[in-house]
Amino acid sequence: MNTSTILEKILTHKQFEIQRNSQAVSMAMQDKLARDLVAERRGFIRAMRERMHAQQAAVIAEIKKASPSKGLIREDFDPATLARQYAEGGATCLSVLTDEQYFQGSNAYLQQARAACELPVIRKDFIIDPYQIAEAGAIGADCILLIVAALNPVRLRELAACAADYQLDVLVEVHNETELDIALAGGFDLIGINNRNLHDFHTDLEITFRLAELVPDDKLIVTESGISTAADVKRMMSRGIYGFLIGETFMRAPDPGAKLRELFS
């Protein structure tokens, strides 16, 4: 699978999606709905910072039904139940995939998960337009993902300013040194380092170790992809990495909350 092409396909489809969705629900309506919910934001970065500053694992537990590389990941899929299991298992925050075309996600899944627990929730999607940010605010998200590989630096800053306007936190995702430089220049506080190579979907935890050395101490680092064992967790924490975003490892377990406890006990 040529993953750069997959990313391009996803981004092309997003343009179509934004056009279609904005005809169904106008930007003005999404903007109003998002502003109405500003007071309800749960403080995603605040929750992560509290755990990480105490040198405790801050786990973003992901609700993900499928992916382009793995196909269907979980058949027994109820976002509300999964959210409760994660909360009981000790998750700090939730991540919910909302991309329909490639990840079988849904905005409704985010709403169901958030209603089932008290945890802050990130909308995990391929965000390229202010419409999607207003939409994230309108469905009750507390944070959005911005992927440096999908955006030019000017657009990245514009979208970050838009998120701030709706009181939405931002997790900015990087894969290499060049992207990290862009994220740091943008002043982002929460930096996700994705261990998955965008060209072959191979994961390598050394990516986090390599890039983490270049991140100033006042930033919060989240390692993403490839964490599957308690040994992986211990290895990260021994190197001062306390933020984790984990999806597939939990989603493949019969009880994702129990799997979370197993990895982080």
N, C-alpha and C positions, 0 to 999 in steps of 0.2 A: 504493500500500500504506500503510495506517495503521499506523505502526510502534509507537505506544504500545499499540495493540491487539495487535500481534504480541507485544510484551513481556508484556502481560497474559495472552495465550494460552499463552505459554511457561511463565509462572509458575504458571498454573492447572494445566497438564499436569504440572509438577514435583510439585505436591501429590499428584496421582494416582500418579506414579512412585515417590515416597518411600513412600507407603502400600503399593504393590505390592512394592517391593523389600524393605521391612522385614518383610514377611510371608515372603518367600523366604529372606532372611538377616537374622537379628535384629540389633538395635542392639548387644546384648551381644556377639555374635560379631564384628561389624564393629569394635567397640571393642577387643576382644582382638587381632584381626589388625592393627589400626592401631598398637597399643602394641608389638606384637612387632617392628614395623618402624621404630620410633623411631630406633634406632641407625644405620639405613641412610640417613637423610635426607642429601641432598647439599649443602644450604646454598645455596638459590636466591638469597636477598638477598645473601649473602656474595659469590657469584660476580658478581652484577651490580655490587655496590659496588666490587669490586677493579678492574673495567674502567673504571667511570665516574670513580672518583677519579684514575685515571691519564689521564683525558680521552681515553679510547678508546671506540669504539662498543661498547655491550653489547646484543647482538641476541638477542631472544627469537624464535626461528624457529618458526612455527606449522604444525602438521599438521592440516589441515582439508579434509574431502572435499566439503562442500556448505554452503550457508547459505540462510536463508529468502529473502533478497533476490536472490541470484544462482543459486539452484538448484545443480546439480552443478558443482563447480569443477574436480575432477580425477578422471578415470576410472582412470588408471594409479596405483593407490593402495595402497602397501605401507608401513605405518608404520615398520617396521624399516629398510627401505632409505632412506626419507626422513630418518630420524633420523641414519643414518650419513652421508648426503650433507650434512646440515646441520652435523654435527660436523666433517666434513672441510672444509666451507666457512668455518668459523670462528665458528659460533654460540656464544653464551655459555650460553644455556638453550634449552629446548624448551617449546612450548605445545601441548597436545593437546586437541582438542575431544572431549568425552565425551557430549554431548547426542545422543541417538539420534533423537528425533522430528523435530527441526528442522534438525540439522546432520549427520545420518547418521554421528554419532560413536559411540564405544564405549569402555567402560572397558578392554577388551582392547587397543585401539589404544594407550592410554597405557602399558600393561604391555609391549607389544611394542616400542614406541619406546624406553622407558627401558632395557630389557634389551639393546638394540642399541648403546648408547653410554654414556659416562660423564657426560653433561650432566645438570644438575638439570632437573626437569620440573614445569610447572604444569598442574594440572587446570583446563581452561577449560570452565566450565559455569555454570549459573544456580543458585547455591547459596543456599538459603533456610532450611536446617534442619541441626541438628547431625548427623543421620544421614548426610547427604551428605559431611560433613567427616570423620567416622569412615571412611566408604567411600573417600574420597580417600586417607586414610592407609593403608588396608588394601590398596589397589591399587598403592601405592608412590609416590604423588605426593610432591613436595617442597614444593609451594606450592599455594595455592588462589586463585581469583579471587573477590572480593566486589564486587558492583556496587551502588553507592550508590543508583542509581535503582530498584533492585529491593527495597530494604530500608529500614525506618525506622531512625533512629539507635540506638535501644536494641537492636534485633535485630542491627544491624551490630556493636555492641560485644560482644554475647553470642557471636556466631559467631566473632569475632576471638579471644576468650578460649578458645573451644573449639578453634580451630586451634592456638593456642599450647600447649594441653594435649597435643596430638599432635606437637608440634615441627614444625608446618607453617608455613611463611612465608605471608604474605598480600600479594597485589597488589590494591590497592583502586582501582576504576575510577570516574572522574568525567567529567562532560560539561559542567559549568557551574560558576559561582562558588558557588552554594548548595551543590552537592554537594561541592565542594572544601572549603568551610568545615566540613562534617560530617566529611570524611575527616581534616582537620587536627586537629579537636577530638578525634577518636578516637585520635590519636597514631600513625597509620600511617606507616611509613618509606618504603614503595614505592608511589608514586602513579602510576597509569596515567591519562593524559589521552586520552580517545577523541575523535578528530576527526570521528567519524561522528555526524551529527545524528540523534537517536533518532526524530524525527518524519518525516523524508523520506529517510533513509539517505544524504543528500548528505555528502561529506567536505570539510572545510575546515581546512587546517593552521594557520590563524590561531588556532584554538581552543587549540592547544598553546601558542603564543606568548603569547596573552592570559592564560591561566591560570598559566603557568609563572612569570610575574612576581609572582604572589601566593604562591608556594611558598617556604618558608624554605630556606636554603642547605644545611641538614643533611639534607634529604629527597632521595630519589632519584626522578627523573621519567622515566617511560616514555611515549613518544608512540605512540599506537595508531591504526591505520587511515589509509589514504590515502597512505602512503609507497610510491612506485612507481618513482622514478628516483634516480640518483646525485646529481642536483641537489637533490632533496628532502632527501636525507641531509646533503649539505653545508650546506644552508640551516639545518637543525636544529642541526648541530654548531657552526655559526658563532654560534648563539645560546645555546650552552652546554647543549644537549639531547643527551645521549649514550646514553639508553636508548630502544630501539626494539622494538616488537612488530609483526611483519610476517607476514602469512599469505597472502592471495590473490595478491599479486605473485609470491611464490615458488611457490605451488601451481600457477599457470598456466604456469610455465616448464618446458621439457622436463627440465632438470636444476636443481632448486631450490638445490642447494649452489653450483653455478656462478653462478646468479643472485645469490645472497648475496654471493659474492666480487666480482661485477661492481658491485653497489651500494656496497660498502664498501671497495673496493681504494684 
